[in-house]
Amino acid sequence: MERVLRLTTFEDDQYAAEYLAYWLSRPPSERIAEVERLRREYMLAIRGVSPDDYPERLRGPLLLIERE
């Protein structure tokens, strides 16, 4: 099977424009949930790490320094 690569812009590609419009119309909580789903899928498929073995969230700051 031959791989086909096509370069385009959002303005030129109607599907991409509709896809972008869809996600921009969704509430922030739904967008974040989708990013989390994609992160878990990536960890399992690409990195070979079970999502259950990986932290649910990114780490917060290790040290908080207050400045004047």
N, C-alpha and C positions, 0 to 999 in steps of 0.2 A: 504494500500500500504506500502510495506516495504522499508525503506530507505537503499540504498547501498552506502557505502563509500569505495573508492579504493585509496590507497596511491601509488604514483608513482613519478618519476623524469622526468625532461624535456628530458633527454636522452632516457628514456624508453618509453615515450609517443609520438608517431609520430605526432599526432594531435596537441599537445601542442607545439612541435618543429616547426611545420608549422605555427601555429598561431603566435608564437613569431617571426619567420622569416618575416611573413607578416608585423607585426607592426614595426619591425626594418627597413623595407624597405620603410615605409611611411615617408613623410616629417614631421619635428617637428610641424608645424602648424596643420597638420591633427591629430597628436597624441594628441596635447593639446585640440583640438576641441572634440575629443572622450572622453577625461578625463572630460571635462566640461559637455558633454552629460550624462555621467555616474553619475557625481555629482548631476546634476539636477534630474535624475531618482531616485537616492538614497534619495534625500531630499523629494521627493514626496511619494515614495513607503514606505520607512522605517521610516522616521521621521514624515510623514504626513504633511509636510510643502510645500505649493505651491512654485515652483521655482520663481514665480513672487513676492513672499513676502520675498524672501531671496536675499542677495546681489549677484550681478553677479560675483564679484571677492572677493578674500580674502583681508582683510584689510592690508594696508601698515603699516609701523612703525608709532607709535603715537608720538614718540619723536626721533629726530635724533641728536646724540651727536658727534661732531667732536673731534677726538683725535689727539694729536701731534705725 
